[in-house]
Each structure stands twice: as structure tokens, then as C-alpha cells.
Amino acid sequence: MKIYTKTGDKGQTSLANGQRVSKTDERIEAYGTADELNSFLGLLCAALNTETLPETAQQLYWIQNRLFDLGACLAGASLALQSEDIAQLEQWIDVMQEKLPQLKAFILPAGNEATCRAHVCRTVTRRLERKMLACCNNNWTNELTFVNRLSDYFFVLARYIAFCENVSELTWKK
């Protein structure tokens, strides 16, 4: 099978239901951002010290799969994220936060490579949320909540990686 189809050569693409739309359509922007996030997540996985954080690598792999589900949903497939997916993120956030020192100031997106990549994932996740809201579909309740929680997960993960690897957090100085 050839990778190219030539059906998108004039700036159109198909949604999962076969509907043709412009490649600049808000839904394409949304699931393209989900794909971009998934790629940044792959970079985070590559930078992660799996010896110190083996459970985190498994979590990130799970999230990558959910992001594929989300992309399919945004493209119009009859696939949806579940409330259990949201609960899983919340559980992981809670476990990491229990081990972290209390946050007393705004922190800068800095640290080692894995910490910085987690912050990039956080900011791309926030953009994904904005893109989803721009083309909001009322059936995306779980998907929007999942993405909102995912950005929280990446923020806490960045702090957790820094904590586990003895990397100082840099705080914002006015």
C-alpha cells in the first residue's frame, strides 16, 4: 500500500465519516494538535530515566494510546474517552503530589531535559484544549475534561521528575 493517496493535494482531507473538509478546518487543527502532543510525548519518553521512573514510562505509553483515541474521536469516529480515563489521570496526579513539596511560588518551565519536555507537553495540551473548544462538540464532555486533567498531569509530572532526579525547581522572580 502506498503512503500517498493524492486526495489531499488540493487542501482537502476526509473526516472519519468520509466528509471532505479543508485542511484548515478547526477539527483538523484540533486532532493535528493531539498528534503533535503525542509526538512531543514520544520525545518526553525518550528523555525519561526509566530506571528511576519505570511506572511513569508505562503511564506515558497509556496516555499516547488515549491520545490516539482522542484524535479518532475528534476526526468523527464513534470512539470516546471514558470517565475511567479521567479517573486514572487523577489517581496518578494524586500519587505524585503526595510525594512533592508544597508549591509556594510559580515555577519556571526549567530543569533537566525530561522536566522541560513535560512542560512542553503541558503547554501543547493547553493549546489542544483551546482548539477543541473552538470547534466544541457537546458530545466531547469527557474528552475536554480528559485534556484539562492531562495538562494538570504534565505539570505535576514535570515537578515529580525534578523531585525524583534531585533537580531544583526555579521559581519566578518579579
Contacts in CASP RR format, 6 or more apart in sequence:
PFRMAT RR
TARGET T0000
AUTHOR 0000-0000-0000
METHOD contacts of the structure
MODEL  1
MKIYTKTGDKGQTSLANGQRVSKTDERIEAYGTADELNSFLGLLCAALNT
ETLPETAQQLYWIQNRLFDLGACLAGASLALQSEDIAQLEQWIDVMQEKL
PQLKAFILPAGNEATCRAHVCRTVTRRLERKMLACCNNNWTNELTFVNRL
SDYFFVLARYIAFCENVSELTWKK
7 13 0 8 1.000
7 14 0 8 1.000
8 23 0 8 1.000
11 22 0 8 1.000
11 23 0 8 1.000
12 20 0 8 1.000
12 21 0 8 1.000
12 22 0 8 1.000
12 23 0 8 1.000
13 20 0 8 1.000
13 21 0 8 1.000
13 22 0 8 1.000
13 23 0 8 1.000
13 28 0 8 1.000
14 20 0 8 1.000
14 21 0 8 1.000
15 21 0 8 1.000
15 27 0 8 1.000
15 75 0 8 1.000
15 76 0 8 1.000
16 72 0 8 1.000
16 75 0 8 1.000
16 76 0 8 1.000
16 77 0 8 1.000
17 76 0 8 1.000
21 27 0 8 1.000
21 28 0 8 1.000
22 28 0 8 1.000
25 135 0 8 1.000
26 131 0 8 1.000
26 134 0 8 1.000
26 135 0 8 1.000
27 74 0 8 1.000
27 75 0 8 1.000
27 76 0 8 1.000
27 135 0 8 1.000
29 131 0 8 1.000
29 134 0 8 1.000
29 135 0 8 1.000
30 71 0 8 1.000
30 74 0 8 1.000
30 128 0 8 1.000
30 131 0 8 1.000
30 132 0 8 1.000
30 134 0 8 1.000
30 135 0 8 1.000
31 70 0 8 1.000
31 71 0 8 1.000
31 74 0 8 1.000
31 75 0 8 1.000
32 71 0 8 1.000
33 124 0 8 1.000
33 127 0 8 1.000
33 128 0 8 1.000
33 131 0 8 1.000
34 67 0 8 1.000
34 70 0 8 1.000
34 71 0 8 1.000
34 74 0 8 1.000
34 128 0 8 1.000
35 67 0 8 1.000
35 71 0 8 1.000
36 124 0 8 1.000
37 67 0 8 1.000
37 121 0 8 1.000
37 124 0 8 1.000
37 125 0 8 1.000
37 128 0 8 1.000
38 64 0 8 1.000
38 67 0 8 1.000
38 68 0 8 1.000
40 117 0 8 1.000
40 120 0 8 1.000
40 121 0 8 1.000
40 124 0 8 1.000
41 60 0 8 1.000
41 63 0 8 1.000
41 64 0 8 1.000
41 67 0 8 1.000
41 121 0 8 1.000
42 60 0 8 1.000
42 64 0 8 1.000
43 117 0 8 1.000
43 120 0 8 1.000
44 60 0 8 1.000
44 114 0 8 1.000
44 117 0 8 1.000
44 118 0 8 1.000
44 120 0 8 1.000
44 121 0 8 1.000
45 57 0 8 1.000
45 60 0 8 1.000
45 61 0 8 1.000
45 64 0 8 1.000
47 113 0 8 1.000
47 114 0 8 1.000
47 117 0 8 1.000
48 56 0 8 1.000
48 57 0 8 1.000
48 60 0 8 1.000
48 114 0 8 1.000
48 161 0 8 1.000
49 114 0 8 1.000
49 165 0 8 1.000
50 56 0 8 1.000
50 57 0 8 1.000
52 164 0 8 1.000
52 165 0 8 1.000
53 161 0 8 1.000
53 164 0 8 1.000
56 157 0 8 1.000
56 160 0 8 1.000
56 161 0 8 1.000
59 92 0 8 1.000
62 88 0 8 1.000
63 150 0 8 1.000
63 153 0 8 1.000
66 81 0 8 1.000
66 85 0 8 1.000
66 146 0 8 1.000
69 79 0 8 1.000
69 80 0 8 1.000
69 81 0 8 1.000
70 81 0 8 1.000
70 143 0 8 1.000
70 146 0 8 1.000
70 147 0 8 1.000
72 79 0 8 1.000
73 79 0 8 1.000
73 80 0 8 1.000
73 81 0 8 1.000
73 140 0 8 1.000
73 143 0 8 1.000
74 132 0 8 1.000
74 140 0 8 1.000
74 143 0 8 1.000
80 139 0 8 1.000
80 142 0 8 1.000
80 143 0 8 1.000
81 142 0 8 1.000
81 143 0 8 1.000
81 146 0 8 1.000
82 142 0 8 1.000
83 142 0 8 1.000
85 142 0 8 1.000
85 146 0 8 1.000
86 142 0 8 1.000
86 145 0 8 1.000
86 146 0 8 1.000
86 149 0 8 1.000
89 146 0 8 1.000
89 149 0 8 1.000
89 150 0 8 1.000
89 152 0 8 1.000
89 153 0 8 1.000
90 149 0 8 1.000
92 153 0 8 1.000
93 149 0 8 1.000
93 152 0 8 1.000
93 153 0 8 1.000
93 156 0 8 1.000
96 156 0 8 1.000
96 157 0 8 1.000
96 159 0 8 1.000
96 160 0 8 1.000
97 156 0 8 1.000
99 160 0 8 1.000
99 163 0 8 1.000
100 156 0 8 1.000
100 159 0 8 1.000
100 160 0 8 1.000
100 163 0 8 1.000
101 163 0 8 1.000
103 159 0 8 1.000
105 171 0 8 1.000
105 172 0 8 1.000
106 171 0 8 1.000
106 172 0 8 1.000
107 159 0 8 1.000
107 169 0 8 1.000
107 170 0 8 1.000
107 171 0 8 1.000
107 172 0 8 1.000
108 169 0 8 1.000
108 170 0 8 1.000
108 171 0 8 1.000
108 172 0 8 1.000
109 116 0 8 1.000
109 119 0 8 1.000
109 120 0 8 1.000
109 122 0 8 1.000
109 123 0 8 1.000
109 158 0 8 1.000
110 116 0 8 1.000
110 119 0 8 1.000
110 169 0 8 1.000
110 170 0 8 1.000
111 162 0 8 1.000
111 167 0 8 1.000
111 168 0 8 1.000
111 169 0 8 1.000
111 170 0 8 1.000
112 161 0 8 1.000
112 162 0 8 1.000
112 165 0 8 1.000
112 167 0 8 1.000
114 161 0 8 1.000
114 165 0 8 1.000
115 158 0 8 1.000
115 161 0 8 1.000
115 162 0 8 1.000
115 165 0 8 1.000
115 167 0 8 1.000
116 158 0 8 1.000
118 154 0 8 1.000
118 155 0 8 1.000
118 157 0 8 1.000
118 158 0 8 1.000
118 161 0 8 1.000
119 154 0 8 1.000
119 155 0 8 1.000
119 158 0 8 1.000
121 154 0 8 1.000
122 151 0 8 1.000
122 154 0 8 1.000
122 155 0 8 1.000
122 158 0 8 1.000
125 147 0 8 1.000
125 150 0 8 1.000
125 151 0 8 1.000
125 154 0 8 1.000
126 151 0 8 1.000
128 147 0 8 1.000
129 144 0 8 1.000
129 147 0 8 1.000
129 148 0 8 1.000
129 151 0 8 1.000
132 140 0 8 1.000
132 143 0 8 1.000
132 144 0 8 1.000
132 147 0 8 1.000
133 144 0 8 1.000
136 144 0 8 1.000
159 169 0 8 1.000
161 167 0 8 1.000
162 168 0 8 1.000
162 169 0 8 1.000
END
